[in-house]
């Protein structure tokens, strides 16, 4: 999936992408009381295309899966919703059949796979963990 496809998906599902000044996170997502989802992006702190792609896909994941929480949510609830958004993003940006094909084509190093899919190495580690171990706990395997 190309970056433009992510923007098109947001447009097609009526999810506005707002340019915000949010230097601590780079991106955020919120759902209004009416149920409409909004994504905020701070392109000034997301300098690389791969970082922007991962952030946008993650925020779309929140919108598409309804994985929202408030600032008072317990840590385990936050992690559950963050993981749900990441899993959606992994499935969109790195479909398992395309990952298998990339490995078969010789892309076997994480940095090379990340470059091939246009994502960060950290995100690529999550994708490999998701498809190999059924979880996103990259810190346990890398």
Secondary structure, DSSP 8 states (H G I E B T S, - for coil): --HHHHHHHHHHTT-EEEE---TTTSEEEEE-TTS-EEEEE-GGG--SHHHHHHHHHHHHHHHHHT----TTS-HHHHHHHHHHHHHHHHHHHS-HHHHHHHHHTT--SHHHHHHHHT--HHHHHHHHHHHHHSS--GGGT-
